[in-house]
Amino acid sequence: MDTETHATWNYDYWKPRALCSEFDAQLFFPVGVTGDAEAQINRAKSVCSRCPVSMQCLEFALRTNQEYGIWGGRDEEERRVIRRMRRQNRKLVAAS
């Protein structure tokens, strides 16, 4: 099983090792993107930057279309950009 599939379908494998489990989950689901929410986003991303399973978390969020919150150190817009880039890459590969 590859890492991407593993991250998505074996959630129990990586989630217990996630650093976020030591924090209140609300930290990772800010309301808004400015003011206090911006500071909260930065704190959440700081936790993710030290997490040993942040890539598995991000892949889980991307493959399961998590729309809200900070996952793997990326916010909603950053994940949209990644998904868009992946779609474009798949189109390029299919066209060649």
C-alpha positions as CSV (number, residue, x, y, z in Angstrom):
1,M,0.0,0.0,0.0
2,D,1.5,3.4,-0.9
3,T,1.9,6.3,1.5
4,E,-1.0,8.3,0.0
5,T,-3.5,5.4,0.2
6,H,-2.2,4.5,3.6
7,A,-2.7,8.0,4.8
8,T,-6.3,8.0,3.6
9,W,-7.7,4.7,4.4
10,N,-5.7,3.7,7.4
11,Y,-6.5,6.8,9.5
12,D,-5.9,4.8,12.7
13,Y,-2.3,4.3,11.7
14,W,-1.2,7.9,11.7
15,K,-3.8,9.8,13.7
16,P,-2.6,8.5,17.2
17,R,0.9,9.8,16.3
18,A,-0.4,13.3,15.3
19,L,0.9,16.1,17.5
20,C,-2.5,17.9,17.3
21,S,-4.0,15.2,19.5
22,E,-2.2,17.0,22.4
23,F,-4.2,20.2,21.7
24,D,-7.8,21.3,21.8
25,A,-9.2,20.5,18.3
26,Q,-10.7,24.0,18.1
27,L,-7.2,25.4,17.5
28,F,-7.2,23.7,14.1
29,F,-10.7,25.0,13.1
30,P,-10.5,28.8,13.3
31,V,-13.5,30.9,12.4
32,G,-12.4,33.4,9.8
33,V,-9.0,34.4,8.4
34,T,-8.3,37.8,9.9
35,G,-7.5,39.2,13.4
36,D,-7.6,36.5,16.1
37,A,-8.3,33.8,13.6
38,E,-5.1,34.7,11.7
39,A,-3.1,34.2,14.9
40,Q,-4.9,31.0,15.6
41,I,-4.1,29.7,12.1
42,N,-0.4,30.6,12.6
43,R,-0.4,28.7,16.0
44,A,-2.1,25.6,14.4
45,K,0.4,25.6,11.5
46,S,3.3,25.9,14.0
47,V,2.0,22.7,15.7
48,C,1.8,21.0,12.3
49,S,5.3,22.0,11.3
50,R,6.6,19.9,14.2
51,C,4.3,17.0,13.7
52,P,5.9,13.7,12.5
53,V,2.8,12.7,10.5
54,S,1.9,16.1,8.9
55,M,2.3,14.7,5.4
56,Q,-0.1,11.8,6.0
57,C,-2.6,14.3,7.6
58,L,-2.4,16.6,4.6
59,E,-2.8,13.7,2.2
60,F,-5.8,12.5,4.2
61,A,-7.4,15.9,4.0
62,L,-6.7,16.2,0.3
63,R,-8.1,12.8,-0.6
64,T,-11.2,13.1,1.6
65,N,-11.9,16.7,0.5
66,Q,-11.8,18.2,4.0
67,E,-13.1,21.7,3.5
68,Y,-12.4,23.3,6.8
69,G,-9.6,23.6,9.2
70,I,-5.8,23.2,9.2
71,W,-4.7,19.8,8.1
72,G,-1.0,18.9,7.6
73,G,-0.1,22.6,8.1
74,R,-2.3,23.8,5.2
75,D,-5.4,25.8,5.3
76,E,-8.5,25.6,3.1
77,E,-7.1,27.8,0.3
78,E,-3.7,26.1,0.2
79,R,-5.4,22.7,-0.1
80,R,-7.5,24.0,-3.0
81,V,-4.4,25.1,-4.8
82,I,-2.8,21.7,-4.3
83,R,-5.9,19.9,-5.6
84,R,-6.0,22.3,-8.6
85,M,-2.3,21.6,-9.4
86,R,-2.8,17.9,-9.1
87,R,-5.8,18.0,-11.5
88,Q,-3.7,20.0,-14.0
89,N,-0.8,17.5,-13.7
90,R,-3.2,14.6,-14.3
91,K,-4.5,16.3,-17.4
92,L,-1.0,16.9,-18.7
93,V,0.0,13.3,-18.1
94,A,-3.2,12.0,-19.8
95,A,-2.5,14.3,-22.8
96,S,1.0,13.0,-23.3
